Amino acid sequence: MVRASKTVIQCQERQANLNSILIKHYFDWGKRIGITKLLKS
């Protein structure tokens, strides 16, 4: 039981890390697009 719950926690942590990485990428991407739009206008 302990081993199983440990694995679940590790999976959740990995998912959280992936989510934060994705959010960071979207943020950088959005900033880049915003800057290029500002430069074009």
PDB file of N, H, CA, C and O in Angstrom:
ATOM      1  N   MET A   1       0.841  -1.211   0.000  1.00  0.00           N
ATOM      2  CA  MET A   1       0.000   0.000   0.000  1.00  0.00           C
ATOM      3  C   MET A   1       0.872   1.256   0.000  1.00  0.00           C
ATOM      4  O   MET A   1       0.618   2.200  -0.748  1.00  0.00           O
ATOM      5  N   VAL A   2       1.892   1.253   0.841  1.00  0.00           N
ATOM      6  H   VAL A   2       2.098   0.486   1.449  1.00  0.00           H
ATOM      7  CA  VAL A   2       2.747   2.441   0.941  1.00  0.00           C
ATOM      8  C   VAL A   2       3.436   2.705  -0.391  1.00  0.00           C
ATOM      9  O   VAL A   2       3.532   3.847  -0.841  1.00  0.00           O
ATOM     10  N   ARG A   3       3.914   1.630  -1.015  1.00  0.00           N
ATOM     11  H   ARG A   3       3.836   0.703  -0.650  1.00  0.00           H
ATOM     12  CA  ARG A   3       4.635   1.783  -2.277  1.00  0.00           C
ATOM     13  C   ARG A   3       3.707   2.360  -3.351  1.00  0.00           C
ATOM     14  O   ARG A   3       4.107   3.218  -4.138  1.00  0.00           O
ATOM     15  N   ALA A   4       2.460   1.874  -3.366  1.00  0.00           N
ATOM     16  H   ALA A   4       2.135   1.178  -2.726  1.00  0.00           H
ATOM     17  CA  ALA A   4       1.494   2.339  -4.364  1.00  0.00           C
ATOM     18  C   ALA A   4       1.207   3.828  -4.189  1.00  0.00           C
ATOM     19  O   ALA A   4       1.186   4.580  -5.164  1.00  0.00           O
ATOM     20  N   SER A   5       0.986   4.249  -2.945  1.00  0.00           N
ATOM     21  H   SER A   5       1.004   3.638  -2.154  1.00  0.00           H
ATOM     22  CA  SER A   5       0.672   5.663  -2.709  1.00  0.00           C
ATOM     23  C   SER A   5       1.876   6.536  -3.055  1.00  0.00           C
ATOM     24  O   SER A   5       1.720   7.662  -3.529  1.00  0.00           O
ATOM     25  N   LYS A   6       3.079   6.011  -2.815  1.00  0.00           N
ATOM     26  H   LYS A   6       3.206   5.097  -2.430  1.00  0.00           H
ATOM     27  CA  LYS A   6       4.288   6.764  -3.153  1.00  0.00           C
ATOM     28  C   LYS A   6       4.342   6.996  -4.662  1.00  0.00           C
ATOM     29  O   LYS A   6       4.676   8.089  -5.120  1.00  0.00           O
ATOM     30  N   THR A   7       4.011   5.961  -5.425  1.00  0.00           N
ATOM     31  H   THR A   7       3.739   5.073  -5.053  1.00  0.00           H
ATOM     32  CA  THR A   7       4.025   6.074  -6.884  1.00  0.00           C
ATOM     33  C   THR A   7       3.006   7.103  -7.347  1.00  0.00           C
ATOM     34  O   THR A   7       3.279   7.895  -8.249  1.00  0.00           O
ATOM     35  N   VAL A   8       1.830   7.089  -6.729  1.00  0.00           N
ATOM     36  H   VAL A   8       1.608   6.446  -5.997  1.00  0.00           H
ATOM     37  CA  VAL A   8       0.779   8.052  -7.093  1.00  0.00           C
ATOM     38  C   VAL A   8       1.259   9.472  -6.844  1.00  0.00           C
ATOM     39  O   VAL A   8       1.055  10.359  -7.672  1.00  0.00           O
ATOM     40  N   ILE A   9       1.901   9.683  -5.695  1.00  0.00           N
ATOM     41  H   ILE A   9       2.066   8.962  -5.022  1.00  0.00           H
ATOM     42  CA  ILE A   9       2.405  11.022  -5.354  1.00  0.00           C
ATOM     43  C   ILE A   9       3.455  11.447  -6.377  1.00  0.00           C
ATOM     44  O   ILE A   9       3.459  12.595  -6.820  1.00  0.00           O
ATOM     45  N   GLN A  10       4.344  10.528  -6.753  1.00  0.00           N
ATOM     46  H   GLN A  10       4.340   9.595  -6.393  1.00  0.00           H
ATOM     47  CA  GLN A  10       5.372  10.857  -7.736  1.00  0.00           C
ATOM     48  C   GLN A  10       4.737  11.233  -9.066  1.00  0.00           C
ATOM     49  O   GLN A  10       5.183  12.172  -9.725  1.00  0.00           O
ATOM     50  N   CYS A  11       3.701  10.508  -9.464  1.00  0.00           N
ATOM     51  H   CYS A  11       3.338   9.745  -8.928  1.00  0.00           H
ATOM     52  CA  CYS A  11       3.004  10.806 -10.717  1.00  0.00           C
ATOM     53  C   CYS A  11       2.372  12.191 -10.654  1.00  0.00           C
ATOM     54  O   CYS A  11       2.440  12.956 -11.615  1.00  0.00           O
ATOM     55  N   GLN A  12       1.755  12.508  -9.516  1.00  0.00           N
ATOM     56  H   GLN A  12       1.700  11.886  -8.735  1.00  0.00           H
ATOM     57  CA  GLN A  12       1.123  13.818  -9.353  1.00  0.00           C
ATOM     58  C   GLN A  12       2.169  14.924  -9.414  1.00  0.00           C
ATOM     59  O   GLN A  12       1.935  15.970 -10.020  1.00  0.00           O
ATOM     60  N   GLU A  13       3.330  14.696  -8.784  1.00  0.00           N
ATOM     61  H   GLU A  13       3.520  13.846  -8.292  1.00  0.00           H
ATOM     62  CA  GLU A  13       4.397  15.694  -8.809  1.00  0.00           C
ATOM     63  C   GLU A  13       4.888  15.904 -10.228  1.00  0.00           C
ATOM     64  O   GLU A  13       5.116  17.036 -10.655  1.00  0.00           O
ATOM     65  N   ARG A  14       5.051  14.800 -10.963  1.00  0.00           N
ATOM     66  H   ARG A  14       4.866  13.880 -10.616  1.00  0.00           H
ATOM     67  CA  ARG A  14       5.516  14.886 -12.342  1.00  0.00           C
ATOM     68  C   ARG A  14       4.510  15.677 -13.180  1.00  0.00           C
ATOM     69  O   ARG A  14       4.891  16.514 -13.998  1.00  0.00           O
ATOM     70  N   GLN A  15       3.219  15.399 -12.965  1.00  0.00           N
ATOM     71  H   GLN A  15       2.909  14.719 -12.301  1.00  0.00           H
ATOM     72  CA  GLN A  15       2.157  16.099 -13.696  1.00  0.00           C
ATOM     73  C   GLN A  15       2.193  17.589 -13.373  1.00  0.00           C
ATOM     74  O   GLN A  15       2.030  18.422 -14.264  1.00  0.00           O
ATOM     75  N   ALA A  16       2.405  17.924 -12.111  1.00  0.00           N
ATOM     76  H   ALA A  16       2.537  17.247 -11.387  1.00  0.00           H
ATOM     77  CA  ALA A  16       2.469  19.329 -11.699  1.00  0.00           C
ATOM     78  C   ALA A  16       3.652  20.015 -12.372  1.00  0.00           C
ATOM     79  O   ALA A  16       3.537  21.151 -12.833  1.00  0.00           O
ATOM     80  N   ASN A  17       4.794  19.319 -12.427  1.00  0.00           N
ATOM     81  H   ASN A  17       4.886  18.397 -12.053  1.00  0.00           H
ATOM     82  CA  ASN A  17       5.969  19.882 -13.091  1.00  0.00           C
ATOM     83  C   ASN A  17       5.684  20.130 -14.558  1.00  0.00           C
ATOM     84  O   ASN A  17       6.032  21.185 -15.088  1.00  0.00           O
ATOM     85  N   LEU A  18       5.051  19.166 -15.225  1.00  0.00           N
ATOM     86  H   LEU A  18       4.768  18.309 -14.794  1.00  0.00           H
ATOM     87  CA  LEU A  18       4.701  19.314 -16.639  1.00  0.00           C
ATOM     88  C   LEU A  18       3.777  20.502 -16.841  1.00  0.00           C
ATOM     89  O   LEU A  18       3.949  21.282 -17.777  1.00  0.00           O
ATOM     90  N   ASN A  19       2.793  20.634 -15.953  1.00  0.00           N
ATOM     91  H   ASN A  19       2.653  20.000 -15.192  1.00  0.00           H
ATOM     92  CA  ASN A  19       1.838  21.734 -16.069  1.00  0.00           C
ATOM     93  C   ASN A  19       2.539  23.076 -15.941  1.00  0.00           C
ATOM     94  O   ASN A  19       2.272  23.987 -16.725  1.00  0.00           O
ATOM     95  N   SER A  20       3.439  23.214 -14.957  1.00  0.00           N
ATOM     96  H   SER A  20       3.656  22.473 -14.320  1.00  0.00           H
ATOM     97  CA  SER A  20       4.120  24.491 -14.766  1.00  0.00           C
ATOM     98  C   SER A  20       5.024  24.796 -15.954  1.00  0.00           C
ATOM     99  O   SER A  20       5.149  25.952 -16.359  1.00  0.00           O
ATOM    100  N   ILE A  21       5.661  23.757 -16.518  1.00  0.00           N
ATOM    101  H   ILE A  21       5.559  22.818 -16.189  1.00  0.00           H
ATOM    102  CA  ILE A  21       6.506  23.952 -17.700  1.00  0.00           C
ATOM    103  C   ILE A  21       5.655  24.421 -18.867  1.00  0.00           C
ATOM    104  O   ILE A  21       6.036  25.344 -19.587  1.00  0.00           O
ATOM    105  N   LEU A  22       4.492  23.783 -19.058  1.00  0.00           N
ATOM    106  H   LEU A  22       4.182  23.034 -18.473  1.00  0.00           H
ATOM    107  CA  LEU A  22       3.590  24.173 -20.146  1.00  0.00           C
ATOM    108  C   LEU A  22       3.126  25.609 -19.976  1.00  0.00           C
ATOM    109  O   LEU A  22       3.114  26.382 -20.934  1.00  0.00           O
ATOM    110  N   ILE A  23       2.741  25.968 -18.749  1.00  0.00           N
ATOM    111  H   ILE A  23       2.750  25.340 -17.971  1.00  0.00           H
ATOM    112  CA  ILE A  23       2.268  27.328 -18.478  1.00  0.00           C
ATOM    113  C   ILE A  23       3.375  28.327 -18.794  1.00  0.00           C
ATOM    114  O   ILE A  23       3.127  29.379 -19.385  1.00  0.00           O
ATOM    115  N   LYS A  24       4.603  27.986 -18.392  1.00  0.00           N
ATOM    116  H   LYS A  24       4.804  27.132 -17.912  1.00  0.00           H
ATOM    117  CA  LYS A  24       5.733  28.885 -18.645  1.00  0.00           C
ATOM    118  C   LYS A  24       5.931  29.052 -20.147  1.00  0.00           C
ATOM    119  O   LYS A  24       6.158  30.162 -20.629  1.00  0.00           O
ATOM    120  N   HIS A  25       5.843  27.941 -20.889  1.00  0.00           N
ATOM    121  H   HIS A  25       5.658  27.039 -20.498  1.00  0.00           H
ATOM    122  CA  HIS A  25       6.005  28.001 -22.342  1.00  0.00           C
ATOM    123  C   HIS A  25       4.919  28.865 -22.969  1.00  0.00           C
ATOM    124  O   HIS A  25       5.204  29.693 -23.834  1.00  0.00           O
ATOM    125  N   TYR A  26       3.668  28.674 -22.534  1.00  0.00           N
ATOM    126  H   TYR A  26       3.436  28.001 -21.831  1.00  0.00           H
ATOM    127  CA  TYR A  26       2.561  29.470 -23.074  1.00  0.00           C
ATOM    128  C   TYR A  26       2.787  30.944 -22.779  1.00  0.00           C
ATOM    129  O   TYR A  26       2.519  31.804 -23.617  1.00  0.00           O
ATOM    130  N   PHE A  27       3.286  31.228 -21.567  1.00  0.00           N
ATOM    131  H   PHE A  27       3.503  30.529 -20.886  1.00  0.00           H
ATOM    132  CA  PHE A  27       3.544  32.609 -21.180  1.00  0.00           C
ATOM    133  C   PHE A  27       4.593  33.230 -22.093  1.00  0.00           C
ATOM    134  O   PHE A  27       4.392  34.320 -22.630  1.00  0.00           O
ATOM    135  N   ASP A  28       5.713  32.533 -22.268  1.00  0.00           N
ATOM    136  H   ASP A  28       5.876  31.648 -21.832  1.00  0.00           H
ATOM    137  CA  ASP A  28       6.783  33.038 -23.136  1.00  0.00           C
ATOM    138  C   ASP A  28       6.274  33.216 -24.553  1.00  0.00           C
ATOM    139  O   ASP A  28       6.570  34.216 -25.208  1.00  0.00           O
ATOM    140  N   TRP A  29       5.500  32.236 -25.029  1.00  0.00           N
ATOM    141  H   TRP A  29       5.259  31.424 -24.497  1.00  0.00           H
ATOM    142  CA  TRP A  29       4.950  32.263 -26.378  1.00  0.00           C
ATOM    143  C   TRP A  29       4.030  33.462 -26.544  1.00  0.00           C
ATOM    144  O   TRP A  29       4.116  34.187 -27.535  1.00  0.00           O
ATOM    145  N   GLY A  30       3.150  33.666 -25.571  1.00  0.00           N
ATOM    146  H   GLY A  30       3.080  33.076 -24.766  1.00  0.00           H
ATOM    147  CA  GLY A  30       2.216  34.792 -25.601  1.00  0.00           C
ATOM    148  C   GLY A  30       2.950  36.123 -25.590  1.00  0.00           C
ATOM    149  O   GLY A  30       2.575  37.051 -26.307  1.00  0.00           O
ATOM    150  N   LYS A  31       4.007  36.218 -24.771  1.00  0.00           N
ATOM    151  H   LYS A  31       4.312  35.465 -24.189  1.00  0.00           H
ATOM    152  CA  LYS A  31       4.785  37.457 -24.717  1.00  0.00           C
ATOM    153  C   LYS A  31       5.430  37.725 -26.059  1.00  0.00           C
ATOM    154  O   LYS A  31       5.426  38.857 -26.544  1.00  0.00           O
ATOM    155  N   ARG A  32       5.988  36.681 -26.660  1.00  0.00           N
ATOM    156  H   ARG A  32       5.991  35.762 -26.266  1.00  0.00           H
ATOM    157  CA  ARG A  32       6.667  36.824 -27.945  1.00  0.00           C
ATOM    158  C   ARG A  32       5.686  37.308 -29.014  1.00  0.00           C
ATOM    159  O   ARG A  32       5.993  38.211 -29.793  1.00  0.00           O
ATOM    160  N   ILE A  33       4.497  36.689 -29.038  1.00  0.00           N
ATOM    161  H   ILE A  33       4.248  35.956 -28.405  1.00  0.00           H
ATOM    162  CA  ILE A  33       3.478  37.081 -30.018  1.00  0.00           C
ATOM    163  C   ILE A  33       3.041  38.519 -29.758  1.00  0.00           C
ATOM    164  O   ILE A  33       2.877  39.301 -30.694  1.00  0.00           O
ATOM    165  N   GLY A  34       2.853  38.864 -28.488  1.00  0.00           N
ATOM    166  H   GLY A  34       2.986  38.228 -27.727  1.00  0.00           H
ATOM    167  CA  GLY A  34       2.445  40.219 -28.132  1.00  0.00           C
ATOM    168  C   GLY A  34       3.474  41.240 -28.586  1.00  0.00           C
ATOM    169  O   GLY A  34       3.120  42.302 -29.098  1.00  0.00           O
ATOM    170  N   ILE A  35       4.755  40.917 -28.396  1.00  0.00           N
ATOM    171  H   ILE A  35       5.042  40.055 -27.980  1.00  0.00           H
ATOM    172  CA  ILE A  35       5.828  41.830 -28.794  1.00  0.00           C
ATOM    173  C   ILE A  35       5.855  41.993 -30.309  1.00  0.00           C
ATOM    174  O   ILE A  35       5.981  43.112 -30.807  1.00  0.00           O
ATOM    175  N   THR A  36       5.738  40.893 -31.045  1.00  0.00           N
ATOM    176  H   THR A  36       5.636  39.984 -30.641  1.00  0.00           H
ATOM    177  CA  THR A  36       5.777  40.990 -32.510  1.00  0.00           C
ATOM    178  C   THR A  36       4.578  41.777 -33.018  1.00  0.00           C
ATOM    179  O   THR A  36       4.694  42.526 -33.988  1.00  0.00           O
ATOM    180  N   LYS A  37       3.413  41.611 -32.363  1.00  0.00           N
ATOM    181  H   LYS A  37       3.320  41.003 -31.575  1.00  0.00           H
ATOM    182  CA  LYS A  37       2.222  42.371 -32.771  1.00  0.00           C
ATOM    183  C   LYS A  37       2.450  43.857 -32.518  1.00  0.00           C
ATOM    184  O   LYS A  37       2.072  44.697 -33.333  1.00  0.00           O
ATOM    185  N   LEU A  38       3.071  44.176 -31.383  1.00  0.00           N
ATOM    186  H   LEU A  38       3.379  43.493 -30.720  1.00  0.00           H
ATOM    187  CA  LEU A  38       3.347  45.577 -31.061  1.00  0.00           C
ATOM    188  C   LEU A  38       4.319  46.168 -32.074  1.00  0.00           C
ATOM    189  O   LEU A  38       4.150  47.306 -32.513  1.00  0.00           O
ATOM    190  N   LEU A  39       5.331  45.400 -32.442  1.00  0.00           N
ATOM    191  H   LEU A  39       5.469  44.476 -32.086  1.00  0.00           H
ATOM    192  CA  LEU A  39       6.329  45.886 -33.396  1.00  0.00           C
ATOM    193  C   LEU A  39       5.713  46.106 -34.768  1.00  0.00           C
ATOM    194  O   LEU A  39       6.066  47.054 -35.470  1.00  0.00           O
ATOM    195  N   LYS A  40       4.787  45.225 -35.150  1.00  0.00           N
ATOM    196  H   LYS A  40       4.500  44.455 -34.579  1.00  0.00           H
ATOM    197  CA  LYS A  40       4.173  45.327 -36.480  1.00  0.00           C
ATOM    198  C   LYS A  40       3.220  46.516 -36.570  1.00  0.00           C
ATOM    199  O   LYS A  40       3.112  47.148 -37.621  1.00  0.00           O
ATOM    200  N   SER A  41       2.523  46.823 -35.464  1.00  0.00           N
ATOM    201  H   SER A  41       2.610  46.310 -34.610  1.00  0.00           H
ATOM    202  CA  SER A  41       1.523  47.886 -35.520  1.00  0.00           C
ATOM    203  C   SER A  41       2.149  49.282 -35.449  1.00  0.00           C
ATOM    204  O   SER A  41       1.432  50.282 -35.485  1.00  0.00           O
TER     205      SER A  41
END
